[in-house]
């Protein structure tokens, strides 16, 4: 694996952990696709640093469990803005 890919994977992981960010948020900050972020943290990161990979996995699982709530809030705000 190329050095810059390892560095990117670690930087993305640190960002996700510190900000409790979603894959979509991390992709936007780092200017890469969601697929790249997902591959970096689920496939590449465990080979580089398993401890950090486990921490990222916990954040992503929490985000996945909460995403239906965030989606509902976004829809609520959307329709509230339309009706105001």
PDB file of N, CA, C and O in Angstrom, chain B, residues numbered from 101:
ATOM      1  N   UNK B 101       0.852  -1.171   0.000  1.00  0.00           N
ATOM      2  CA  UNK B 101       0.000   0.000   0.000  1.00  0.00           C
ATOM      3  C   UNK B 101       0.903   1.240   0.000  1.00  0.00           C
ATOM      4  O   UNK B 101       1.935   1.275   0.670  1.00  0.00           O
ATOM      5  N   UNK B 102       0.497   2.237  -0.753  1.00  0.00           N
ATOM      6  CA  UNK B 102       1.292   3.453  -0.858  1.00  0.00           C
ATOM      7  C   UNK B 102       1.199   4.266   0.439  1.00  0.00           C
ATOM      8  O   UNK B 102       0.194   4.232   1.149  1.00  0.00           O
ATOM      9  N   UNK B 103       2.266   4.985   0.715  1.00  0.00           N
ATOM     10  CA  UNK B 103       2.344   5.750   1.960  1.00  0.00           C
ATOM     11  C   UNK B 103       1.224   6.777   2.090  1.00  0.00           C
ATOM     12  O   UNK B 103       0.650   6.941   3.167  1.00  0.00           O
ATOM     13  N   UNK B 104       0.911   7.470   0.989  1.00  0.00           N
ATOM     14  CA  UNK B 104      -0.105   8.519   1.086  1.00  0.00           C
ATOM     15  C   UNK B 104      -1.487   7.933   1.393  1.00  0.00           C
ATOM     16  O   UNK B 104      -2.316   8.598   2.015  1.00  0.00           O
ATOM     17  N   UNK B 105      -1.733   6.709   0.967  1.00  0.00           N
ATOM     18  CA  UNK B 105      -3.017   6.066   1.272  1.00  0.00           C
ATOM     19  C   UNK B 105      -3.090   5.729   2.762  1.00  0.00           C
ATOM     20  O   UNK B 105      -4.124   5.923   3.401  1.00  0.00           O
ATOM     21  N   UNK B 106      -1.984   5.224   3.304  1.00  0.00           N
ATOM     22  CA  UNK B 106      -1.952   4.924   4.738  1.00  0.00           C
ATOM     23  C   UNK B 106      -2.142   6.195   5.562  1.00  0.00           C
ATOM     24  O   UNK B 106      -2.896   6.201   6.535  1.00  0.00           O
ATOM     25  N   UNK B 107      -1.462   7.262   5.172  1.00  0.00           N
ATOM     26  CA  UNK B 107      -1.594   8.538   5.880  1.00  0.00           C
ATOM     27  C   UNK B 107      -3.024   9.051   5.814  1.00  0.00           C
ATOM     28  O   UNK B 107      -3.574   9.514   6.814  1.00  0.00           O
ATOM     29  N   UNK B 108      -3.626   8.967   4.625  1.00  0.00           N
ATOM     30  CA  UNK B 108      -5.012   9.431   4.460  1.00  0.00           C
ATOM     31  C   UNK B 108      -5.956   8.618   5.336  1.00  0.00           C
ATOM     32  O   UNK B 108      -6.842   9.176   5.983  1.00  0.00           O
ATOM     33  N   UNK B 109      -5.770   7.305   5.358  1.00  0.00           N
ATOM     34  CA  UNK B 109      -6.635   6.442   6.160  1.00  0.00           C
ATOM     35  C   UNK B 109      -6.529   6.808   7.642  1.00  0.00           C
ATOM     36  O   UNK B 109      -7.540   6.858   8.342  1.00  0.00           O
ATOM     37  N   UNK B 110      -5.321   7.062   8.114  1.00  0.00           N
ATOM     38  CA  UNK B 110      -5.139   7.436   9.520  1.00  0.00           C
ATOM     39  C   UNK B 110      -5.735   8.809   9.816  1.00  0.00           C
ATOM     40  O   UNK B 110      -6.356   9.003  10.861  1.00  0.00           O
ATOM     41  N   UNK B 111      -5.551   9.751   8.914  1.00  0.00           N
ATOM     42  CA  UNK B 111      -6.113  11.093   9.114  1.00  0.00           C
ATOM     43  C   UNK B 111      -7.646  11.046   9.130  1.00  0.00           C
ATOM     44  O   UNK B 111      -8.287  11.689   9.962  1.00  0.00           O
ATOM     45  N   UNK B 112      -8.212  10.293   8.217  1.00  0.00           N
ATOM     46  CA  UNK B 112      -9.674  10.150   8.179  1.00  0.00           C
ATOM     47  C   UNK B 112     -10.166   9.505   9.470  1.00  0.00           C
ATOM     48  O   UNK B 112     -11.167   9.934  10.044  1.00  0.00           O
ATOM     49  N   UNK B 113      -9.465   8.480   9.919  1.00  0.00           N
ATOM     50  CA  UNK B 113      -9.848   7.790  11.151  1.00  0.00           C
ATOM     51  C   UNK B 113      -9.809   8.743  12.341  1.00  0.00           C
ATOM     52  O   UNK B 113     -10.736   8.757  13.151  1.00  0.00           O
ATOM     53  N   UNK B 114      -8.758   9.531  12.453  1.00  0.00           N
ATOM     54  CA  UNK B 114      -8.645  10.482  13.560  1.00  0.00           C
ATOM     55  C   UNK B 114      -9.772  11.502  13.511  1.00  0.00           C
ATOM     56  O   UNK B 114     -10.318  11.883  14.546  1.00  0.00           O
ATOM     57  N   UNK B 115     -10.118  11.943  12.308  1.00  0.00           N
ATOM     58  CA  UNK B 115     -11.207  12.905  12.158  1.00  0.00           C
ATOM     59  C   UNK B 115     -12.544  12.289  12.581  1.00  0.00           C
ATOM     60  O   UNK B 115     -13.312  12.910  13.315  1.00  0.00           O
ATOM     61  N   UNK B 116     -12.811  11.092  12.127  1.00  0.00           N
ATOM     62  CA  UNK B 116     -14.067  10.423  12.462  1.00  0.00           C
ATOM     63  C   UNK B 116     -14.188  10.234  13.974  1.00  0.00           C
ATOM     64  O   UNK B 116     -15.255  10.447  14.548  1.00  0.00           O
ATOM     65  N   UNK B 117     -13.102   9.837  14.607  1.00  0.00           N
ATOM     66  CA  UNK B 117     -13.133   9.613  16.053  1.00  0.00           C
ATOM     67  C   UNK B 117     -13.318  10.931  16.806  1.00  0.00           C
ATOM     68  O   UNK B 117     -14.161  11.018  17.700  1.00  0.00           O
ATOM     69  N   UNK B 118     -12.551  11.941  16.458  1.00  0.00           N
ATOM     70  CA  UNK B 118     -12.603  13.200  17.208  1.00  0.00           C
ATOM     71  C   UNK B 118     -13.921  13.942  17.018  1.00  0.00           C
ATOM     72  O   UNK B 118     -14.435  14.542  17.962  1.00  0.00           O
ATOM     73  N   UNK B 119     -14.467  13.906  15.820  1.00  0.00           N
ATOM     74  CA  UNK B 119     -15.699  14.643  15.518  1.00  0.00           C
ATOM     75  C   UNK B 119     -16.948  13.772  15.569  1.00  0.00           C
ATOM     76  O   UNK B 119     -18.061  14.275  15.417  1.00  0.00           O
ATOM     77  N   UNK B 120     -16.772  12.476  15.781  1.00  0.00           N
ATOM     78  CA  UNK B 120     -17.871  11.507  15.668  1.00  0.00           C
ATOM     79  C   UNK B 120     -18.601  11.710  14.347  1.00  0.00           C
ATOM     80  O   UNK B 120     -19.830  11.720  14.281  1.00  0.00           O
ATOM     81  N   UNK B 121     -17.802  11.869  13.305  1.00  0.00           N
ATOM     82  CA  UNK B 121     -18.313  12.212  11.985  1.00  0.00           C
ATOM     83  C   UNK B 121     -18.850  10.991  11.248  1.00  0.00           C
ATOM     84  O   UNK B 121     -18.488   9.851  11.542  1.00  0.00           O
ATOM     85  N   UNK B 122     -19.711  11.259  10.299  1.00  0.00           N
ATOM     86  CA  UNK B 122     -20.217  10.212   9.413  1.00  0.00           C
ATOM     87  C   UNK B 122     -19.244  10.041   8.253  1.00  0.00           C
ATOM     88  O   UNK B 122     -18.354  10.865   8.044  1.00  0.00           O
ATOM     89  N   UNK B 123     -19.427   8.974   7.514  1.00  0.00           N
ATOM     90  CA  UNK B 123     -18.609   8.743   6.327  1.00  0.00           C
ATOM     91  C   UNK B 123     -18.796   9.895   5.342  1.00  0.00           C
ATOM     92  O   UNK B 123     -17.831  10.357   4.733  1.00  0.00           O
ATOM     93  N   UNK B 124     -20.014  10.349   5.187  1.00  0.00           N
ATOM     94  CA  UNK B 124     -20.315  11.452   4.262  1.00  0.00           C
ATOM     95  C   UNK B 124     -19.599  12.734   4.688  1.00  0.00           C
ATOM     96  O   UNK B 124     -19.043  13.440   3.847  1.00  0.00           O
ATOM     97  N   UNK B 125     -19.609  13.036   5.974  1.00  0.00           N
ATOM     98  CA  UNK B 125     -18.923  14.237   6.462  1.00  0.00           C
ATOM     99  C   UNK B 125     -17.417  14.143   6.232  1.00  0.00           C
ATOM    100  O   UNK B 125     -16.788  15.103   5.786  1.00  0.00           O
ATOM    101  N   UNK B 126     -16.847  12.979   6.539  1.00  0.00           N
ATOM    102  CA  UNK B 126     -15.404  12.789   6.355  1.00  0.00           C
ATOM    103  C   UNK B 126     -15.034  12.913   4.879  1.00  0.00           C
ATOM    104  O   UNK B 126     -14.007  13.502   4.541  1.00  0.00           O
ATOM    105  N   UNK B 127     -15.859  12.366   4.012  1.00  0.00           N
ATOM    106  CA  UNK B 127     -15.588  12.454   2.578  1.00  0.00           C
ATOM    107  C   UNK B 127     -15.556  13.907   2.128  1.00  0.00           C
ATOM    108  O   UNK B 127     -14.698  14.294   1.335  1.00  0.00           O
ATOM    109  N   UNK B 128     -16.472  14.698   2.622  1.00  0.00           N
ATOM    110  CA  UNK B 128     -16.514  16.108   2.252  1.00  0.00           C
ATOM    111  C   UNK B 128     -15.295  16.873   2.736  1.00  0.00           C
ATOM    112  O   UNK B 128     -14.752  17.702   2.006  1.00  0.00           O
ATOM    113  N   UNK B 129     -14.864  16.604   3.950  1.00  0.00           N
ATOM    114  CA  UNK B 129     -13.712  17.304   4.516  1.00  0.00           C
ATOM    115  C   UNK B 129     -12.427  16.939   3.781  1.00  0.00           C
ATOM    116  O   UNK B 129     -11.587  17.802   3.528  1.00  0.00           O
ATOM    117  N   UNK B 130     -12.274  15.665   3.440  1.00  0.00           N
ATOM    118  CA  UNK B 130     -11.032  15.211   2.821  1.00  0.00           C
ATOM    119  C   UNK B 130     -11.067  15.231   1.296  1.00  0.00           C
ATOM    120  O   UNK B 130     -10.057  14.947   0.652  1.00  0.00           O
ATOM    121  N   UNK B 131     -12.202  15.558   0.720  1.00  0.00           N
ATOM    122  CA  UNK B 131     -12.288  15.686  -0.729  1.00  0.00           C
ATOM    123  C   UNK B 131     -12.160  14.376  -1.476  1.00  0.00           C
ATOM    124  O   UNK B 131     -11.614  14.330  -2.578  1.00  0.00           O
ATOM    125  N   UNK B 132     -12.665  13.306  -0.871  1.00  0.00           N
ATOM    126  CA  UNK B 132     -12.676  11.995  -1.525  1.00  0.00           C
ATOM    127  C   UNK B 132     -14.106  11.462  -1.499  1.00  0.00           C
ATOM    128  O   UNK B 132     -14.978  12.050  -0.860  1.00  0.00           O
ATOM    129  N   UNK B 133     -14.343  10.361  -2.187  1.00  0.00           N
ATOM    130  CA  UNK B 133     -15.692   9.802  -2.240  1.00  0.00           C
ATOM    131  C   UNK B 133     -16.025   9.048  -0.958  1.00  0.00           C
ATOM    132  O   UNK B 133     -15.138   8.669  -0.193  1.00  0.00           O
ATOM    133  N   UNK B 134     -17.313   8.841  -0.740  1.00  0.00           N
ATOM    134  CA  UNK B 134     -17.751   8.044   0.407  1.00  0.00           C
ATOM    135  C   UNK B 134     -17.189   6.633   0.311  1.00  0.00           C
ATOM    136  O   UNK B 134     -16.826   6.034   1.323  1.00  0.00           O
ATOM    137  N   UNK B 135     -17.117   6.108  -0.894  1.00  0.00           N
ATOM    138  CA  UNK B 135     -16.580   4.764  -1.105  1.00  0.00           C
ATOM    139  C   UNK B 135     -15.123   4.671  -0.667  1.00  0.00           C
ATOM    140  O   UNK B 135     -14.705   3.678  -0.072  1.00  0.00           O
ATOM    141  N   UNK B 136     -14.359   5.710  -0.967  1.00  0.00           N
ATOM    142  CA  UNK B 136     -12.947   5.733  -0.578  1.00  0.00           C
ATOM    143  C   UNK B 136     -12.810   5.781   0.936  1.00  0.00           C
ATOM    144  O   UNK B 136     -11.996   5.059   1.511  1.00  0.00           O
ATOM    145  N   UNK B 137     -13.603   6.629   1.584  1.00  0.00           N
ATOM    146  CA  UNK B 137     -13.558   6.714   3.044  1.00  0.00           C
ATOM    147  C   UNK B 137     -13.917   5.365   3.645  1.00  0.00           C
ATOM    148  O   UNK B 137     -13.235   4.878   4.547  1.00  0.00           O
ATOM    149  N   UNK B 138     -14.978   4.767   3.147  1.00  0.00           N
ATOM    150  CA  UNK B 138     -15.432   3.485   3.679  1.00  0.00           C
ATOM    151  C   UNK B 138     -14.357   2.413   3.498  1.00  0.00           C
ATOM    152  O   UNK B 138     -14.081   1.649   4.422  1.00  0.00           O
ATOM    153  N   UNK B 139     -13.760   2.357   2.331  1.00  0.00           N
ATOM    154  CA  UNK B 139     -12.713   1.366   2.077  1.00  0.00           C
ATOM    155  C   UNK B 139     -11.499   1.627   2.968  1.00  0.00           C
ATOM    156  O   UNK B 139     -10.907   0.691   3.506  1.00  0.00           O
ATOM    157  N   UNK B 140     -11.130   2.893   3.124  1.00  0.00           N
ATOM    158  CA  UNK B 140      -9.991   3.230   3.976  1.00  0.00           C
ATOM    159  C   UNK B 140     -10.199   2.752   5.408  1.00  0.00           C
ATOM    160  O   UNK B 140      -9.300   2.156   6.001  1.00  0.00           O
ATOM    161  N   UNK B 141     -11.377   3.008   5.964  1.00  0.00           N
ATOM    162  CA  UNK B 141     -11.578   2.701   7.386  1.00  0.00           C
ATOM    163  C   UNK B 141     -12.020   1.272   7.663  1.00  0.00           C
ATOM    164  O   UNK B 141     -11.862   0.792   8.786  1.00  0.00           O
ATOM    165  N   UNK B 142     -12.568   0.582   6.674  1.00  0.00           N
ATOM    166  CA  UNK B 142     -13.010  -0.796   6.930  1.00  0.00           C
ATOM    167  C   UNK B 142     -12.045  -1.853   6.422  1.00  0.00           C
ATOM    168  O   UNK B 142     -11.982  -2.945   6.988  1.00  0.00           O
ATOM    169  N   UNK B 143     -11.293  -1.559   5.373  1.00  0.00           N
ATOM    170  CA  UNK B 143     -10.380  -2.556   4.807  1.00  0.00           C
ATOM    171  C   UNK B 143      -8.918  -2.231   5.073  1.00  0.00           C
ATOM    172  O   UNK B 143      -8.151  -3.097   5.494  1.00  0.00           O
ATOM    173  N   UNK B 144      -8.536  -0.991   4.829  1.00  0.00           N
ATOM    174  CA  UNK B 144      -7.116  -0.630   4.932  1.00  0.00           C
ATOM    175  C   UNK B 144      -6.684  -0.373   6.372  1.00  0.00           C
ATOM    176  O   UNK B 144      -5.613  -0.817   6.788  1.00  0.00           O
ATOM    177  N   UNK B 145      -7.503   0.335   7.127  1.00  0.00           N
ATOM    178  CA  UNK B 145      -7.130   0.726   8.482  1.00  0.00           C
ATOM    179  C   UNK B 145      -6.861  -0.459   9.415  1.00  0.00           C
ATOM    180  O   UNK B 145      -5.904  -0.396  10.188  1.00  0.00           O
ATOM    181  N   UNK B 146      -7.650  -1.532   9.383  1.00  0.00           N
ATOM    182  CA  UNK B 146      -7.342  -2.659  10.271  1.00  0.00           C
ATOM    183  C   UNK B 146      -5.949  -3.255  10.041  1.00  0.00           C
ATOM    184  O   UNK B 146      -5.344  -3.796  10.967  1.00  0.00           O
ATOM    185  N   UNK B 147      -5.448  -3.157   8.826  1.00  0.00           N
ATOM    186  CA  UNK B 147      -4.098  -3.657   8.539  1.00  0.00           C
ATOM    187  C   UNK B 147      -3.034  -2.698   9.059  1.00  0.00           C
ATOM    188  O   UNK B 147      -1.931  -3.119   9.409  1.00  0.00           O
ATOM    189  N   UNK B 148      -3.366  -1.399   9.110  1.00  0.00           N
ATOM    190  CA  UNK B 148      -2.414  -0.378   9.532  1.00  0.00           C
ATOM    191  C   UNK B 148      -2.390  -0.262  11.055  1.00  0.00           C
ATOM    192  O   UNK B 148      -1.327  -0.313  11.673  1.00  0.00           O
ATOM    193  N   UNK B 149      -3.579  -0.105  11.655  1.00  0.00           N
ATOM    194  CA  UNK B 149      -3.685   0.085  13.097  1.00  0.00           C
ATOM    195  C   UNK B 149      -5.021  -0.484  13.583  1.00  0.00           C
ATOM    196  O   UNK B 149      -6.037   0.210  13.543  1.00  0.00           O
ATOM    197  N   UNK B 150      -5.031  -1.727  14.036  1.00  0.00           N
ATOM    198  CA  UNK B 150      -6.287  -2.371  14.460  1.00  0.00           C
ATOM    199  C   UNK B 150      -6.995  -1.663  15.616  1.00  0.00           C
ATOM    200  O   UNK B 150      -8.224  -1.679  15.680  1.00  0.00           O
ATOM    201  N   UNK B 151      -6.251  -1.049  16.520  1.00  0.00           N
ATOM    202  CA  UNK B 151      -6.866  -0.365  17.655  1.00  0.00           C
ATOM    203  C   UNK B 151      -7.691   0.837  17.193  1.00  0.00           C
ATOM    204  O   UNK B 151      -8.838   1.007  17.606  1.00  0.00           O
ATOM    205  N   UNK B 152      -7.105   1.657  16.343  1.00  0.00           N
ATOM    206  CA  UNK B 152      -7.825   2.817  15.812  1.00  0.00           C
ATOM    207  C   UNK B 152      -8.997   2.351  14.947  1.00  0.00           C
ATOM    208  O   UNK B 152     -10.065   2.963  14.963  1.00  0.00           O
ATOM    209  N   UNK B 153      -8.797   1.274  14.197  1.00  0.00           N
ATOM    210  CA  UNK B 153      -9.872   0.741  13.350  1.00  0.00           C
ATOM    211  C   UNK B 153     -11.078   0.347  14.199  1.00  0.00           C
ATOM    212  O   UNK B 153     -12.220   0.565  13.797  1.00  0.00           O
ATOM    213  N   UNK B 154     -10.830  -0.222  15.354  1.00  0.00           N
ATOM    214  CA  UNK B 154     -11.925  -0.627  16.240  1.00  0.00           C
ATOM    215  C   UNK B 154     -12.663   0.594  16.779  1.00  0.00           C
ATOM    216  O   UNK B 154     -13.887   0.576  16.902  1.00  0.00           O
ATOM    217  N   UNK B 155     -11.928   1.645  17.097  1.00  0.00           N
ATOM    218  CA  UNK B 155     -12.551   2.874  17.587  1.00  0.00           C
ATOM    219  C   UNK B 155     -13.428   3.511  16.509  1.00  0.00           C
ATOM    220  O   UNK B 155     -14.529   3.984  16.792  1.00  0.00           O
ATOM    221  N   UNK B 156     -12.929   3.519  15.270  1.00  0.00           N
ATOM    222  CA  UNK B 156     -13.709   4.062  14.157  1.00  0.00           C
ATOM    223  C   UNK B 156     -14.965   3.225  13.938  1.00  0.00           C
ATOM    224  O   UNK B 156     -16.045   3.764  13.696  1.00  0.00           O
ATOM    225  N   UNK B 157     -14.818   1.929  14.023  1.00  0.00           N
ATOM    226  CA  UNK B 157     -15.957   1.025  13.833  1.00  0.00           C
ATOM    227  C   UNK B 157     -17.066   1.332  14.840  1.00  0.00           C
ATOM    228  O   UNK B 157     -18.247   1.313  14.491  1.00  0.00           O
ATOM    229  N   UNK B 158     -16.690   1.611  16.073  1.00  0.00           N
ATOM    230  CA  UNK B 158     -17.685   1.935  17.098  1.00  0.00           C
ATOM    231  C   UNK B 158     -18.432   3.226  16.763  1.00  0.00           C
ATOM    232  O   UNK B 158     -19.649   3.304  16.929  1.00  0.00           O
ATOM    233  N   UNK B 159     -17.699   4.238  16.291  1.00  0.00           N
ATOM    234  CA  UNK B 159     -18.332   5.506  15.919  1.00  0.00           C
ATOM    235  C   UNK B 159     -19.287   5.292  14.739  1.00  0.00           C
ATOM    236  O   UNK B 159     -20.411   5.793  14.742  1.00  0.00           O
ATOM    237  N   UNK B 160     -18.829   4.546  13.737  1.00  0.00           N
ATOM    238  CA  UNK B 160     -19.670   4.320  12.561  1.00  0.00           C
ATOM    239  C   UNK B 160     -20.916   3.506  12.905  1.00  0.00           C
ATOM    240  O   UNK B 160     -21.987   3.749  12.349  1.00  0.00           O
ATOM    241  N   UNK B 161     -20.783   2.548  13.815  1.00  0.00           N
ATOM    242  CA  UNK B 161     -21.958   1.782  14.229  1.00  0.00           C
ATOM    243  C   UNK B 161     -22.949   2.664  14.975  1.00  0.00           C
ATOM    244  O   UNK B 161     -24.160   2.528  14.796  1.00  0.00           O
ATOM    245  N   UNK B 162     -22.443   3.566  15.809  1.00  0.00           N
ATOM    246  CA  UNK B 162     -23.318   4.504  16.518  1.00  0.00           C
ATOM    247  C   UNK B 162     -24.043   5.394  15.513  1.00  0.00           C
ATOM    248  O   UNK B 162     -25.251   5.605  15.620  1.00  0.00           O
ATOM    249  N   UNK B 163     -23.297   5.915  14.532  1.00  0.00           N
ATOM    250  CA  UNK B 163     -23.913   6.763  13.506  1.00  0.00           C
ATOM    251  C   UNK B 163     -24.980   6.000  12.727  1.00  0.00           C
ATOM    252  O   UNK B 163     -26.037   6.545  12.411  1.00  0.00           O
ATOM    253  N   UNK B 164     -24.698   4.747  12.425  1.00  0.00           N
ATOM    254  CA  UNK B 164     -25.663   3.940  11.672  1.00  0.00           C
ATOM    255  C   UNK B 164     -26.941   3.729  12.486  1.00  0.00           C
ATOM    256  O   UNK B 164     -28.047   3.756  11.946  1.00  0.00           O
ATOM    257  N   UNK B 165     -26.768   3.521  13.786  1.00  0.00           N
ATOM    258  CA  UNK B 165     -27.930   3.312  14.645  1.00  0.00           C
ATOM    259  C   UNK B 165     -28.779   4.574  14.767  1.00  0.00           C
ATOM    260  O   UNK B 165     -29.986   4.495  14.995  1.00  0.00           O
ATOM    261  N   UNK B 166     -28.147   5.739  14.616  1.00  0.00           N
ATOM    262  CA  UNK B 166     -28.860   7.010  14.785  1.00  0.00           C
ATOM    263  C   UNK B 166     -29.320   7.639  13.479  1.00  0.00           C
ATOM    264  O   UNK B 166     -30.011   8.657  13.506  1.00  0.00           O
ATOM    265  N   UNK B 167     -28.965   7.073  12.354  1.00  0.00           N
ATOM    266  CA  UNK B 167     -29.220   7.781  11.101  1.00  0.00           C
ATOM    267  C   UNK B 167     -30.698   7.974  10.801  1.00  0.00           C
ATOM    268  O   UNK B 167     -31.059   8.956  10.153  1.00  0.00           O
ATOM    269  N   UNK B 168     -31.557   7.083  11.243  1.00  0.00           N
ATOM    270  CA  UNK B 168     -32.989   7.269  10.998  1.00  0.00           C
ATOM    271  C   UNK B 168     -33.519   8.481  11.758  1.00  0.00           C
ATOM    272  O   UNK B 168     -34.473   9.126  11.323  1.00  0.00           O
ATOM    273  N   UNK B 169     -32.900   8.784  12.889  1.00  0.00           N
ATOM    274  CA  UNK B 169     -33.304   9.961  13.663  1.00  0.00           C
ATOM    275  C   UNK B 169     -32.860  11.233  12.942  1.00  0.00           C
ATOM    276  O   UNK B 169     -33.634  12.181  12.810  1.00  0.00           O
ATOM    277  N   UNK B 170     -31.610  11.248  12.478  1.00  0.00           N
ATOM    278  CA  UNK B 170     -31.110  12.420  11.757  1.00  0.00           C
ATOM    279  C   UNK B 170     -31.914  12.654  10.482  1.00  0.00           C
ATOM    280  O   UNK B 170     -32.205  13.799  10.134  1.00  0.00           O
ATOM    281  N   UNK B 171     -32.269  11.593   9.794  1.00  0.00           N
ATOM    282  CA  UNK B 171     -33.063  11.726   8.578  1.00  0.00           C
ATOM    283  C   UNK B 171     -34.428  12.315   8.860  1.00  0.00           C
ATOM    284  O   UNK B 171     -34.923  13.151   8.103  1.00  0.00           O
ATOM    285  N   UNK B 172     -35.028  11.882   9.941  1.00  0.00           N
ATOM    286  CA  UNK B 172     -36.331  12.408  10.325  1.00  0.00           C
ATOM    287  C   UNK B 172     -36.268  13.876  10.680  1.00  0.00           C
ATOM    288  O   UNK B 172     -37.170  14.642  10.339  1.00  0.00           O
ATOM    289  N   UNK B 173     -35.210  14.273  11.364  1.00  0.00           N
ATOM    290  CA  UNK B 173     -35.049  15.683  11.729  1.00  0.00           C
ATOM    291  C   UNK B 173     -34.841  16.546  10.490  1.00  0.00           C
ATOM    292  O   UNK B 173     -35.371  17.653  10.400  1.00  0.00           O
ATOM    293  N   UNK B 174     -34.071  16.035   9.541  1.00  0.00           N
ATOM    294  CA  UNK B 174     -33.822  16.786   8.306  1.00  0.00           C
ATOM    295  C   UNK B 174     -35.132  17.001   7.541  1.00  0.00           C
ATOM    296  O   UNK B 174     -35.385  18.090   7.027  1.00  0.00           O
ATOM    297  N   UNK B 175     -35.948  15.968   7.473  1.00  0.00           N
ATOM    298  CA  UNK B 175     -37.233  16.074   6.786  1.00  0.00           C
ATOM    299  C   UNK B 175     -38.142  17.058   7.517  1.00  0.00           C
ATOM    300  O   UNK B 175     -38.821  17.870   6.889  1.00  0.00           O
ATOM    301  N   UNK B 176     -38.149  16.983   8.829  1.00  0.00           N
ATOM    302  CA  UNK B 176     -38.968  17.890   9.626  1.00  0.00           C
ATOM    303  C   UNK B 176     -38.564  19.346   9.380  1.00  0.00           C
ATOM    304  O   UNK B 176     -39.420  20.215   9.210  1.00  0.00           O
ATOM    305  N   UNK B 177     -37.261  19.601   9.365  1.00  0.00           N
ATOM    306  CA  UNK B 177     -36.784  20.968   9.118  1.00  0.00           C
ATOM    307  C   UNK B 177     -37.119  21.425   7.706  1.00  0.00           C
ATOM    308  O   UNK B 177     -37.461  22.587   7.486  1.00  0.00           O
ATOM    309  N   UNK B 178     -37.021  20.513   6.760  1.00  0.00           N
ATOM    310  CA  UNK B 178     -37.319  20.850   5.374  1.00  0.00           C
ATOM    311  C   UNK B 178     -38.757  21.327   5.233  1.00  0.00           C
ATOM    312  O   UNK B 178     -39.014  22.369   4.630  1.00  0.00           O
ATOM    313  N   UNK B 179     -39.695  20.566   5.790  1.00  0.00           N
ATOM    314  CA  UNK B 179     -41.096  20.924   5.642  1.00  0.00           C
ATOM    315  C   UNK B 179     -41.492  22.090   6.510  1.00  0.00           C
ATOM    316  O   UNK B 179     -42.429  22.817   6.183  1.00  0.00           O
ATOM    317  N   UNK B 180     -40.796  22.280   7.611  1.00  0.00           N
ATOM    318  CA  UNK B 180     -41.065  23.449   8.432  1.00  0.00           C
ATOM    319  C   UNK B 180     -40.660  24.716   7.683  1.00  0.00           C
ATOM    320  O   UNK B 180     -41.366  25.724   7.732  1.00  0.00           O
ATOM    321  N   UNK B 181     -39.527  24.663   6.991  1.00  0.00           N
ATOM    322  CA  UNK B 181     -39.055  25.815   6.216  1.00  0.00           C
ATOM    323  C   UNK B 181     -40.005  26.138   5.068  1.00  0.00           C
ATOM    324  O   UNK B 181     -40.230  27.307   4.754  1.00  0.00           O
ATOM    325  N   UNK B 182     -40.556  25.110   4.446  1.00  0.00           N
ATOM    326  CA  UNK B 182     -41.495  25.300   3.324  1.00  0.00           C
ATOM    327  C   UNK B 182     -42.794  25.948   3.826  1.00  0.00           C
ATOM    328  O   UNK B 182     -43.356  26.813   3.154  1.00  0.00           O
ATOM    329  N   UNK B 183     -43.263  25.534   4.993  1.00  0.00           N
ATOM    330  CA  UNK B 183     -44.538  26.018   5.507  1.00  0.00           C
ATOM    331  C   UNK B 183     -44.432  27.361   6.236  1.00  0.00           C
ATOM    332  O   UNK B 183     -45.455  27.960   6.567  1.00  0.00           O
ATOM    333  N   UNK B 184     -43.239  27.830   6.484  1.00  0.00           N
ATOM    334  CA  UNK B 184     -43.076  29.125   7.184  1.00  0.00           C
ATOM    335  C   UNK B 184     -43.133  30.301   6.249  1.00  0.00           C
ATOM    336  O   UNK B 184     -43.013  31.445   6.689  1.00  0.00           O
TER     337      UNK B 184
END
